[in-house]
Amino acid sequence: AELGKRKYDLIVSNPPYVTAQAMRELPAEYRHEPENALAAGEDGLDIVRRLVAEAGRHLRPGGILVVEVGDGRAAVEEAFPALDPVWLDGHDNGNGVFLLRQEALR
């Protein structure tokens, strides 16, 4: 398939999700990372917004988008009130990783 025309069953992303406030307060050991590997705007969702906006057209019907957002659950729920993502249980009590089906991303 032509580049950009491929469809996938699964897209998994661990994008930058650190808020502007958190970036200002980062401990020194985190400052060895490139800023663009961490920083994601005022609410930490700059890249997540692009994923939610664009992933649906790259997924097959029934396909799934999985995104890690650290402690950004409240920000995600505020930014996308109509999405109703599935929050996956894990090390962060279900706050850090969400799942959306392709049908929800149209």
C-alpha positions, 0 to 999 in steps of 0.5 A: 500500500502507498505510504499514508494509505496503509491501515493498521489493527493496532497503534500504540504510542507513548508520546511526550505528555509532560505539562508546561508546569511539570517541565519547569519543575523537573528534577535535574536527572530528567533534564538529560532527556531532550525536551521534545521527548517530554514536553507536550504543551500547557496541558501535556496533550499536544501530541495526544490531540494529534493522535486522537485526530488522525489515528482513526483514518490509519486504523482498520475497522475494529482497530485500536489506539493505545496511548500512555499519558502518565498522570494525564487522565483528568486532562484527557477526560476534560479535553475529550469529554465525548470520547469515553476511552477505556482506561487500562489497569496497571501500575498507575491504578488505571490512570496512565494508559487509555484505549480507543477503538477506531469507530470512536475516532471518526 
